[in-house]
């Protein structure tokens, strides 16, 4: 067993410290240039589309619900604990590199989510899609899709859900003294009720949870910043000095700031990893680029807003030099320093929402990929039972090895996805050009398979009625 643990740990070090960082940054820069800096030029359009999606009433999953599902999965306890640890181990300069990787990665998020929309398939009155689907249909590589689907189902659907349940259990036990076995039972029942209700129920729960959890945390962070307004310029100076300062170069801590900030950003926003496209594909929109833009905005919300909220809470408290190794406790201490002892109860509530929203979002990804390689209702229900079981197990067990294994699976699936989107990127670029062309002529962009020359194996965008609507607009 020790040999296996060491093998997984060593492999993760190579994957996450070298291979994935090079691939994610390299492709992020490539997509940024090829899309002519879409994340900057079309930021206003991203915000407009999100507002439009929030007002949409769809039979299936609306674009806003798809945004909430992906945000639910992205925004987990890592936004609280991970950011705190990145600052204490890499210094305040890690925050700058976290911001930079989000800006670069949003272009990758745009490409993968646009591709997921183009190659999505009809599933009742909803849609299914994601990397497994565009690997099969865009690259004619079903084996690649199946490999990806299995890795994602194991990492997100099972392993990460047990880790999130463990975080909830620890937080509630520490703050309120609730027995972990009781927490395991209650969490399992809630999870079963939600996931056995199907994708629409999952979407509804995500739509309700995400604005509440993100809103509450951002309001507290804003309150802390407003009450410490005169110190804000100093915090920015601290971040930039530590990101580029000569003192850090001489002391050898500049590399630590870069590595911790980059890794935190990559872990948190998941841009290019192939997870968020599973939610993006479910959205009912008139043009694939619409959801691509909304998911690019999701990267900004995750890192530039929520992770930054934690960063400012830590930095304004002055606890960024702490040696505390538990990120949640460090964030709790920082909140208590700023707003009082009641912060512990507030943080326990936020941890529950952040972690449980990830359980809901992660399950959604798992179900989409289980149904990619099998239409068996029995297999889907067995997967649901396994998810509930892992939530119960995670609530009471120690999960260090499960976490390491999940990181390994996620790293491998990210490499597969990055290869796929590098090969299919030109299709997303063509879709963006089509969208901009229609917008320039005053139309509400509507997509049809014929809009991109030579596009094949596309199911959801080939109806004659869609083409007629596009022509009318």
N, C-alpha and C positions, 0 to 999 in steps of 0.2 A: 504493500500500500504506500509506503514511504517513497519508493521509486516512482510510482505513478504520480504522487503529489509533487515531487521534485521535477518530473518531466513536464507536467502541466504548467508549473510555475516558470520554468526556464523557457518554455515555448511562448508563454504569454509575454515574457520580457522581450524576446526577440520580435514578436508580432507587433506589440504596442509601442515599443520604444524605437523601433527602426522601420520595419516594413510598412506598417499602416500609416504612420506619420508622414513618410515620404509619399506614399500613394495618395493619401487624402489631401495633403497640401498641394502636391503637384497637379492632380486632376482638378482641384478647386480653382487653382490659378488658371489652368487651361480653359475650364468652362467659363470663368469670369471674363477672360479675353474673348473667347468665341461668341459669347452672348452679348458682347460689348457692354459689360458691367451692368447686367440686367438688375442686380440687387440694388443699385443706386438709381439708375435711370427710371425704373418702374416702381419705386417704393410707394409713391402716391397711389398708383393703380392697385398695388397689393392691399393697401388699407381700404380703398374703395370697394374692392371685391369682397373683402372680409365682411364689411358692413352690408353689402348686397346679399351675401350668403346667409347672414344672421336673420334677414327678413324673409328669406325664401321658405316656402312651405312645400316640401317635396314628399312624394309617396315613399321614396326610399331614404337615402342618407343625403342630407343637404351638404353643401360645401363647408358651411360653418361647423356642422357636426363632425365632418371628416377632420377639420382643423382641430377641433376639441379632442377627438380620439388620439390624433398624433401628439398633441400637446400633453394629453394625459399620460401617454407612455414616456415621452421625452422628459417631462418635468417630474422627477422623483426625488427621493431623499438626497441624491447626489447634488442637487441644486442647493441643499442646505449644508450637508456634511462635506461633500467633495470640494466645494469652493473654499470652505474654511480651511481644510487641510492643504489645498493648493497654495493658499496664502502663507500658512505657517511653515510649510516646507520649502516653498519657492520664493517667498517674500511678496510684498505688494505688487512688484512688477509682473507677477503671474497674471494679474487681472488684465493688463494690456494685451498679453499674448492670447488670453481667452477671448477678448473682444475681436482681435485680428482673425483668429481661426473661424469665428462665427461669420464674419463678413465674407471671408473667402469661401467657407463651406456652404453659404446660402445659395451660391450658383450651382453647386452639386445637388443640393436639395431641389432646386428648380428643375434640373435635368431629369433626375430619377423619378420625380413625381409626375412630370409631364409625360414621360414614357409609360408610367403605370396607368395613366388615364388613356393614352392612345391604345394600349393593348389590353384594356380591361374587358371583361366578359359579363354578359347579363346573367343574373342569378335571382330568379323570381322577379320581384319588383325592386331589387337592389343590384349592385354591381360587385364583382370580385376582381382583384388584380394585384399587381405588385411585381417585384423582381422575378419571381418564379415564372410568371406569365409572360413578361417581355423576354425572358431568356428562351422560353419555348417558342413563342410566336415571332419574335424579332430576330433571334439567332438560330432558330431551328435546333435548339439544344435542350431537349426535354430533360436529359440526364442532369444537366447543369441546374435546371429549375428544381428538380426533385431533391438534389443535394442541398440547394439553398433552403428549400422549404423544410426539410428535416432539421437542418441546423437552427433555423429560426424558431421552429416549433419547440425544440428542446431548450434553447437558450431563453427566449422571451416567454413562451407559453408556460414552461415548467420551472426552470431554474431561477430566473429573475423574479418570478412571482413568489417563490418561497423566500427569497432574500427580502423582498419588500414586506412580506408578512412578518418576517423576523424583526424588521425595523419597527413596524407598528406595535408588535407585542412588547418589545423592549421599552419603547417610549411610554406606552400605557402602564406597563408594570412599574417603571421607574417613577412616573409622575403621580400615579393614583394607587399603586399597590395592587392592581387587578391581577388575579391569578392567570398565568399564561395558558393553562389548559382551557379556562373559560373563554379567553380571547380567541384561542384556536377554534373552539366550537362556534362562537358567534361569527367570526370572519368566514368560516367555511359555509355556514348557512346563507349569509349575505351573498357570498360569491356564487353559490349554487343558484340562488333565486335570479341573479342577474344574468349569468352566462347561459343557463338553460332557457332563458327567455329569447335568445337569439340576438342577431346583430342589431336589430332596431332598438332593443332594450339597452344593449351596451352603448349604442350611440346616444340615446336619451340620457343615460346616467352620466356619460362623459360631458354632454352638453350642459348639464346642471352643475357638476362638480368643478370643472375647470375654471369658469369665471369666478366662482366663490373662493376657491383655494388661492388662485393667483391674485385675485383682487384683494383679499384680506392681507396677504403677505406683502404685496406692493404698498398698500396703504400704511402698514406699520413701518416699512422701510422709508417711505416718503415722510412720515411723521418724524422719524429719527433724523432724517436729513434736514428737514425744515427747522427743527429745534436746535440743530447744530450747523445752521446755514453759514456762519462765518468760518467754519472749519472745512467746508467743502472744497474751496480752492486748494487748500493744503493737502487734501486727500488726493486730488488729481496730480499735484506736484509729486507727491510720494509715489504714486503709481508709475508716472513717467520717468522719474529719476531712477527708480529701481528697475525699470524695464531697459533703460539705455545707459544708466550712469557709469562713469569711469570707475567708481568705487566698486561696483558690482563686477565689472570686467576684471579688475585687479584681484578681487577676492574670490573669483571663480563662481559667484552666485548668479551671474547673468544666465548661464546655461540652465541652472536649476529653475529660475523664473520662467524661461522659455519652455522647458520641458513640462513643468507642472501646469502652466497656463494652457499650452497646446493640448496636452492629454486631457485636462479637465474640460476644455471646450469640445473636443472630439467626443468624449464620453457623454457629455451632457446633451449636445444638440443633435447627435446621431446623423449629421448630414453626410450622405454618401454611403452610409452603412446598409441601406436597403430595408430599414424598418418602417419609417414613415410612409413610403410609397404604398404600403398595404392599406393604409387609411385613405391616402389620396385617391386611390383607384375607386373607392366606394362612393365618392361624391358624384352627384347628378348635376353636371354642368353642361353648358353649350359648347365649350371649347376646352381642350386639355390644358392649355396654357393657363387658364384661370386657376385651376387647382395647383399647378406648378408654382405660380406666383404666391398663392396663399401659403403653401408649404415653405417657400423661401422666407416668408414673413415669420413663420413659426420658429425658425432658427433664431431670428432676431429676438422674438419674445422670450424664448428659452434662455438665451445667453446674455443678450444686452439688457434685458429687463429683469428677469427673475434671478439669474446668477449674480448680476450686478447688485441687486438688492442685498443679497447675502454679503457680498464683498464690502459694500459701504457700511453695513451693520458691524462687520468685524473691524474694519479700519477705523471707523469713528469711535469705537469702544476702546481702542488702543491695545486690544488683546492679540494683535497679529504676531507678536513675538512669543506667544504662549507655547509651551511644550506639550499641551494637551493633545493626545493622540486620537481621541474620539471627536470627530467633526461635529456631531449633533450636540454634544456637551459644550464644545467651544462656542457654537452658535447660540446655544441657550445662555451661556455665561455672558456673551456679548449683548444679547437682548436684555438680560437682567441688569447689566451695567447701565444701559440706556433708558429703560422704561420701568424697571422695578421687578420684584420677585414674581409677580403674576405672569411674567413672560414665559415661565416654565410650563404653565398650563396652556397658554396660547400656542407655544411651540409643539406641545404634544398633540393638540388639535390639528395644527398645520401638517405635522409629520403624518398623521393618520390620513388626511386628505391627499397629500402629495404621494404617499406610498400606495394608498388604495386606488387612486386614479391610475397609477402605473399598472396595477394588477388588471384593471378593466381594459386599458389600452393594449397591454401585452397579450391578453387573452384574444382580443380582436385579431391581432396579427397572427396568432397561432391558428385560430379557426380558418382564416383565409388561406393559410398554407396547407393545413390538413386537407381542405377541400380541393386543393390544387392536384394532389396526387391520388385522391380517393373520394368517391362520391358516397361511400358507405356511411349511413346514418349511425351504424353501430360503432364504427371507428371514431366518428365525431363525438358521440356520447361517452365513449371510453376516454377520449382526450379531455372532455369536460370533467369527468370524474377524477382523472389524474391531476388536473389543475386544482380542483377543490382539495384533493389529497396533499398536494405540494404546499398549498396555503396553510393547511393544518399542520403539516410537518415543519414548515418554516417558522411557525409561531412558537414552537417549543424546542427546536433543535439548534445546535451550533452549525453554521453554514459556511465556514471558511473555504472548504474544498468545493462545495457547490458553486460558490461565487467564482472561484478560479476556473472551474469547468465551464461555467456560463460565459466568462470572458473569452475563453479559448474558442468556443462555438461561435460567439459573436464576431471574433476576429477573423475566423475562417469565412464566415458568410459575408463579411464586409469585403474581403479580398475578391470573392466571386462576384459580388455586385459591382465593385469598381471596375473589374475587367469588362463586365457586360455593358455598363453605361459608357465606358470609353469607346466601345465598338458601336454603340447605338446613338451616341451623342448627336450625330448629324441630323437624326430625325427630330430630336427636340429642338435643334436650331432652326430647322425648316418650319416646325410648328410655330415657333416664336415669330419668325418672319411673316407667316400667314396671319397671325393674330394682329401684329402691328400694322400690316397692310389693310386689314379690315377696319381696324380702329381709325386709321388715317382717313379712310373714306366715310367715316361717320356711322359705321355699322356696329351693332352689338355682335361681336365675333361668334360665328357658328362654324363648327368643324364638320367636314365630311372626308372620308378616306381619299377622295379624288383631289383634295387640296394639296396633298404632297405626292409628287410624281413617283411612281414605283412602289408605293407603300402596300405591303401585303400582310395577309393573316390578321386583319383588323376586323373585329366583329361588331363592336358597339357603335361605330361611326359610319356604317355602310347602308343605313336605311334610306330608301328613296325619299321619304317624307322629310328627313333631315336635310337632304340636298335641296329640296324645294324651298324649305325654310331659309336655307343659306342664300339661295338665289334671290328670294324676295327681299331679304335684308340688304 
